[in-house]
Amino acid sequence: MATKIIVIGGGPGGYEAALRAAALGGDVTLIEKEHLGGTCLNWGCIPSKIMKNSADIFLKCLKADQFGIKIQGTILPDMKALMEKKEKIVETQRKGIAAMLQGRNIAVEKGTAKIKSSGIVEVDLNDGSKKELEYDRLIIATGTKPLNVADFPFDHTRILSSNDILQLDEIPKSIVIVGGGVIGCEFAFIFSALGSQVTIVEAMSRLLPLPSVDEECSKLLLREMKKKKIVVLCDTIVKSSVIKDNLLSIHLDISPFTDTPNPKKLKTAIIESEKMAVCIGRSALSFDLGLEEINLKTTPPGWIQADEKMETNVKGVYAIGDILGPQKVMLAHVASHEGMVAAQNAMGKESVMDYNVIPSAIFTMPEIGTVGLSEIEAKKKGYEVDVFSINFRALGKAQAIDELAGTAKMIIEKESKKVLGVHLIGAHATDLIAEATLAIQHGLTAKQIAHTIHAHPTLAEIMGELSLMASGTPIHG
């Protein structure tokens, strides 16, 4: 008899786990209470990239004369049409996922799952009925939702979550974004391009204060924001907000969380804005799952802990994706890989998750792609390193497409010459980082990358130029 696998959550981790388990011969049921594709497809990665693409096109139209193109008439963004475009693409992707699941004979139950006892999951179906399902192995992939801050809770009209931002039918004249992390920075560039006056409030001393993002990327990003008149307030927090004269009056304070020893005094304690988007974290969707019925332990915030096989403290129960919390890596492509590992172990195959080489793609303007260690991380780990960097403006392709802003940085181990980390900020950096990921995964040296022929004229030449420099044989600088 086939192993019965239940997957709770139809995001990139959940549906890929379901597909892998089915491919290995499992009798698989996937439970999803909302839409297939999870946060990534419906409220995150894909919708925001659709908006970014429109913002990129709009900016190019505004400077079309610089490319030898004359546009007559007024050029304006159309937010309602953009939202319609977004919904059409997302729905097409949902149907694609549903077709893949159907093609593997995976049963999909639309409803809310709750563990009733060991081996039994009850589903409150969206049509109002209930169903009990048996499982031999269980994979939990319920993900997260935007973190609601008690001092300025979402009202979904003026104080917005990252979900709310993706449903706006008008471009706000002004918007304050609380949080200068990945989501906050991406939306800052999008709304600035579409015409909003944008302010970012970040509690730490720099934008993108993540260990995986080299500080040089943060510095260049700040410069690009200043060029676009995006106001950035680091070492600052929002204390509260009130509605005043049809605007939000937002009260600021010096951040108690900053890593700056002596942060500067605030230039202003109050700012006004039409909207405020809160992008400072996620909260776990685990509290109503019935985990206590099988003695599955979580951390106080509700994060589930799993080992390298993605198995929890309960044998035969696995957890993947964002529900693992910030102690792991909360990225869609990581969830997908965790899903494959969990499914293989659930089906009796030996598989372990390796978090050592994970690329990060940040869709700011310009984009950021990183993989491996930053310079600071490498030194903290005791490596003796050499560091090399080159500007994107050295590339003919960057000149041709008028995308000059950008830097590529490579960290190599001094003795072995192996590449430890690559950090790109520039045009299409999120695509270009794939080569560096492969190089680090296989322990390549800068010289080995340099001896790989890169097509001309392409942006991919940045890796060739950088590697030539790191191997001591620079061509253009």
N, C-alpha and C positions, 0 to 999 in steps of 0.2 A: 504493500500500500504506500502511496506517495506521501511524503512528509508534508503536513499541513502548516503552511506559513501564513501568518497574518502580519500585515504591515499597516501601522497606524500613521497616516500622513502621506499625502500624495505630492510632496515637493520633490526637488531634484534628487534628494537622498532616498526618499521613500519609493518613488516610482522606479528608480534605477535598481534599488534593492529587489523590488517585486519582479522586474524583468530578468534580473540575474538569477534569482531563485527559481523562476519558472523555466529558464533555459537549462537549469541543472536538474529539472524533473520534479520540482516542488508543485504542490497543489496550493496555489497562492490566492489570497484575498487581500485587496487593498481597500482601506477605509479612509475616506476623505469627506470632511463635513462641508467644505466650501468648493473651491475650484481646483482641479488638477494643475500641477505646476508650482503650488506653494507660493511663498512670499516672492521668490526670485522672479517667477513669470508674471504674477498678478500684481505685486505691490513693490517690486524692487528692481532687479537687474534689467529686465527687458523694458518695462514702461519708461524708466528713467533714460535708457539709451535711445529710445524712440524720441523722447523729448530733446535729448542732447543732439541727435542728428538734425532735427528741425532747427535747433538753435544754431548749429554749425552752418546750415544752408542759409539761414537768415543773415548771419554775419557776412558770409561770402557775397550775398546779394547786395549788401550795403556798400561793399567796396568793389563791386563788379567792374567799375571803370578802371580800377588798377590792373585788371586782367584783360583789358581791351574789349570790354562788353558794355554796351549802353542799355540801360533799363529805363524805360519811360513810364511815368506814373508813380504812384505811391506804393511803397513796399511795407506791408504790415503783417505781424504775426497774427494768426487766427487760432485762438486757444480752443474754441469749440471744435473746429475742424481737426486740430491736433489730437484732442481727446478721442474723437471718432476714429481717427487713424490708429491710435494706440489700442482702442478696444478691438478693432478689426484684426490687428496683428496678434494680440493676445488670444483672442478666440480661436484663430487659426492654429496657434501653437497648442492650445488646450485640446483641440480636436485631434491634432497629431499625436499627442500623448495618449489620448483615449484609444486611438486606432492601434498604437503599438501594444497597449495592454490587452486589447481585445484579440490582437493577432497572436498573443502568447497564451490565450485562454485564461487570463487573470480576471477573477471576479472583482468588480468594483462596487462597493457599497457606499452610497452617499448618506452620511449621517455622522453622529457623534459617538465615538467609541469610549467604553469604560470597562476596565478589567473587573470582572465579577469574582473570579477565583482563579487559581492556577489552572491554565488550560482553557479558560472560558472568557470570551470578550462579548459584552452586550453592546448592541448598536441601536441608538435612538435614531431611526431613519428619518430623513427630511420629510417624508410623507406622513409622519406621525406614528408610524408603527414601530415595533421593536423586533430585534432578531438576536438570537444567541449563536455565536460561532465558536467552534472548537479549534484549538491550535496545538501543534507540537513545538513550534518555535514562534517567538514574537519579536518583531522589530519595531521599535518606537522611533518615529520621525516626525514629531508633532511641531517642532520649531518654536518660534517666538512671536511676540507682537511688540509694537512700539512701547517704550517705557513711558508711563504717565507720571509726571512729576507733581507732587502734592501742592507745591507752592505756586504752580501755574499750570493747572490741569487742562487737558484738551477740551475745548468747546466745539471743535471741528468746524468753526466758522472763522474765528480770528486767531485762535491758538490751535495750530495744526500739528498733526502727526505726519510722519513721512508718507503714510497711506493717504492722508487727506490732500497732500500736495499734488498727488497724481490724479486728483479728481477736480481740480480747479478749472472753471470754465472762463475765467477772466485772469488777465495778468495783473497782479497787484502793483500799485504804484511804488510801494515800499514793502520790504520784508526783512525781518530780523531772523537769522538762522542761529539757533542755540546749538553749538557744537561744531567744531572745525575738524571733525573726522571725515571719513570717506563720504558718507551720505551728505553731510552738510556742505562740504566743498564742492561736490558734484552739482548739487542744486544751486549753490551760489553762482556758479558760472552759467548755468542754464538760464536762471531768471534774470541775471544781469544782461545776458545776450538778448533776451526777449524784451528788455526795457525797464525792469524793476530796479529801484535803488536798493542795493543789498548791503546788509551789515552782518558780519559773523561775530559771534561772541564765543570765545574758546577759553576754557578754564586753565589749560596748560600754556607753556611758553611759546609753542609753535603750532602751526597748522599740521594736521596729520601726525599727531604725537604718538606714533606707533613704532615699536622696536624694529619692525620690518621695513620701515620707510627711512631711508638715509636723510640726514638733516639737510643735505644740499638740495634735495628735491623740495623740501619744505620751504627753503629760502627762495628758490626760483619761483615756486608757486605763489608765494607772497608778493614777489615783484610783479608777476603777471596780474594778480588781483588788483594791485595798486594801479597798474596801467588801465584797468577796466573800471576804476573808481569804486571797487568793492571795498568797503570799510572793514578792517579786521581789528578786533579788540581781543588781544591775548591776555592771559593772566587775569581774566575777568569772568564773573558769573552773573546770571540773572537771578535776582532775589525774589521778584514778584512782578506782577503786571496788573494794571487796571485800565478800564475803558474811560477815555477822557476826550470829549469833543469828537466823538466818532473815530478816534484812533486809540491804539494801545499805548499806554504810558508804561514803559518798561524800566524797572529800577535795577541798577547794576551795583556790583560790589567787587572789591579785590578778591581774587580766587584763593580759597584756603587750600586748593589742591595743586597749585602751580609748583613746578620744579625750579622756578626762579627764586633765588635766596631773598632778594629784596625787590619785589615787583614795584613798578612805578605807580604813582598815584593815578587815580582815574581822571581822564580829561573831562568826563561828564558822568554824572550819576544817574541821569535819566535820558532815555532816547524814546522817540515816538515813531510808530510804524503802523501801517495798515494791517499787516499780518505778522505773526511770529510762528516759525516752524521749529519744533523741538526735535532735534536729531542727536540725542545724547545717550542712546542705549536701547536695549531690548530686554523684555521680561519673558520668563519661561512659560510655555504652555504645557504644564505638567500637573497642576494642582487638582484637576478634576478627572484625572485618568484612572483613579482607583489603584494607584501604585501600592498603597498601604495593604491592599488585599493580598498581595504576593510578597510583602515585605521588601519591596524595592526601595532602596535608600536614595535620597536626593540631598543636595546641599540646602541650606536655609532659603536661598533665593529660588530654589526649585530646579536647579540644574541636575541632570542625571550624569553619573560617573560611569565610564566604561573603560575596559582594558584595551590592549593593543589588538585584540580580536573583535572589539566593539561589544563585548559581552558585559552586562551589568553584574551586580552582586548576586543576581538570581540566575541560576543556570538555565540556558536556553532562551533568555530574554536579552535582546540586544538594543542598543540605542545609538542613533546616528544624527548628524546634522547639528543645527543650531541649538537643539535641546541639551547638548553637551556643554554649552556655555562658553565663556571666554577663556576657560582653562585649555580649550582646544583651539581650533581655528574656524571661525564662523564665516565660511565662504561657500557658495553654492557648489563649486567644483570639488571642494573638499568633502562636502556632504555626499556628492555622487560617488566618490571613491570609497568613503566610509560605507556607503550602501552596498557596494560590490563586495567589500571585505566581510561585512555582516552576513550578507546572503550566502557567501561561499562557506563561511563557518556554520551557519544555520543548516546548510545542506551537507555537512560532514566533511567539507574540504578545509585544509589548513591554510589560513590566510591571515596576515597581520597588516596593520596600518602603519605607514611610515610618514611622519610629519616633517621630515628633515628638509625636503626640497619642494616647497609650495610657492608657485608664482602668485603674485597679487596684481590685479588690474584695477586701476582707479581712473575713472572717466572724467577727469577734470579737463580744462582747456589751458595748456596742453595736457595730454594724458600722462599717466605714470604707470610704469611696469617695473616690478621689483621681484627678485628671487634671491634666496640665500641670505648671507649675513650682511648687515650694514657694517660700515667701518668701525663704529663704536662697539657693536656686538662682537665683532671679530676680536678686537683688542681685549674686551672683557673676558672672552673665552681663552685668552692666553696666546693667540696666534701672533706671530710677527708677520706683518703684512706690508705690501706695497700697494699704493692706490694710484689709479690713473683715471683721467677724465678727458673728454673731448666734447666740443659743442656741436649740436646738430647743424649749425650754419655752415660747417665745413663740407656738408654734402650737397652735391649738385641738385639732387631731387628736392631737398628741403628748400633750396633757392627757387627752384622751378615752380613749386606749389605754394611759395610764400608762407612757409611754416618754419620760421627760423629759430624761434624760442625753444631751447632744449639743451640738455646735457646728458651724456652717458658716463657712468662711473663704474669702474671695475675694481674689486678688491681681490688680490691674489695672495696666497701664502708665499712668503719670501723664499723658503727653502725648496718646497716641492714645485712651486710655480702654478699650482692648481688654482682654479677660479673658485673663490669662496662666496662671492656675491656680485650681482650686477643690478644697478639701479638706473633706470632710464626715465627721463621726463622729456617729452617731446611728441611730435606728431606720430600717431599710431604706435606709441610705446607699448600699449596693451597687447598688440599683435607681435611686436618685435621681441618681447621677453621670452617667447617660446624657445628660441635658439639657446638663450642663456640657461633656461631651465634644463634642457637636454644636456648641455655641457656640464653643469654642476652635478646633475644626477649621475653622470658617467665619469666624474672625476677628471675632466679634461683640463689641460693647461691652456693658457692664453695663446701659446705658440701653435697648438693644434687647431684652435679656432682661426687663427691668423692664416694658416695654410689651407683653410677652406675657402674656395672661390665664392665671392659674393657678387651677384649680378649688379651691373651698372646700367643706368642710374636708378638706384633704389634707396629707400630709407634703411633697408637691411644692411647696407654698407657700414652703418654706424658700428655694428658689432665687429666687422672686419677691421675698420680703422682703429677702434678701441683696442682690439687684440694685438694688432701690429705695434701699437704704442706700448702695451703692457709686456710684449715680448722683446722690446728693445729695438724694433725696426720700423719706426713710424714713417709714414709716407708724406702726410700733409701737415705735420706739426710736431 
